[in-house]
């Protein structure tokens, strides 16, 4: 079986998904029969390069959340 995974290397949610997939695959009885192909995908091609804004500030602005709410989102990903 072939599994194609499209993700953005700077996306924290993509990283969470990748980690969870790899954990599930490691306990799959037929894992040796699975070919995993990672592909790149840019989630936000309009994001300016070299901006000085912190990730927390960007998340807060992007999702219309307060800094505290954005921090809670980030903390929920860390668990």
Secondary structure, 3 states (H helix, E strand, C coil): CEEEEEECCCCHHHHHHHHHHHHHHHCCCCHHHCEEEEEECCCCCCCCCCCCCCHHHHHHHHHCCCHHHHHHHHHHHHC
